[in-house]
Amino acid sequence: MSWKITDITRAWRAPPAFRPAVAADAEALAALHAASFRIGWEAAEFERLLADRLSRALVATEGPGGRVTGFILLHGVAPEMEILSIAVARSHRGGGIGRALVQKAMARLAAEGIATLFLEVEEGNRPAVTLYEKAGFREIGRRPGYYRDAAGRPVAAIAMRRDLA
């Protein structure tokens, strides 16, 4: 068996810890979002969303008290919520953090009595679509031209749904 440097680095990394996001995380969330999407959200937008009683957010960190390596942000009113955004640091992708964030968020929402979870994902974002399909989301529709690709061409958003109850 041959080892790559990334395999060894992953093996030495502390397992991620998960906790609710707080206002002090806004800068880290904005940085992760900007590194993950063509149009990043400002820290002030994360501060506003984290202060909103209709929002929920979880972060993954490098062990307890470590730096933020991923997040999931949700918003809505019972019995429905929507995933607004999810991002994982490039250096931590492929290790199950995104899957764990989705699973932990769904468990928390189900415990709160949320019955249905929605999201929209760019049609060409195969890793995200696969993540959501494996988590039990199913396509319920499309919004043609909702996103723009790197060249500015319109790309459809896939609307997805997952029943929690």
Salt bridges, closest charged atoms under 4 A:
ASP25 OD2 - ARG19 NH1 2.78
GLU45 OE2 - ARG48 NH2 2.73
ASP52 OD2 - HIS75 NE2 2.96
GLU62 OE1 - ARG67 NE 3.38
GLU62 OE2 - HIS92 NE2 2.96
GLU112 OE1 - ARG56 NE 2.95
GLU112 OE2 - ARG108 NE 3.32
GLU120 OE2 - ARG143 NE 2.87
GLU122 OE1 - ARG38 NH2 2.95
GLU123 OE2 - ARG142 NH1 2.29
GLU133 OE1 - ARG126 NH2 3.27
GLU139 OE2 - ARG142 NE 2.84
ASP149 OD2 - ARG153 NE 3.02
ASP163 OD1 - ARG161 NE 2.87
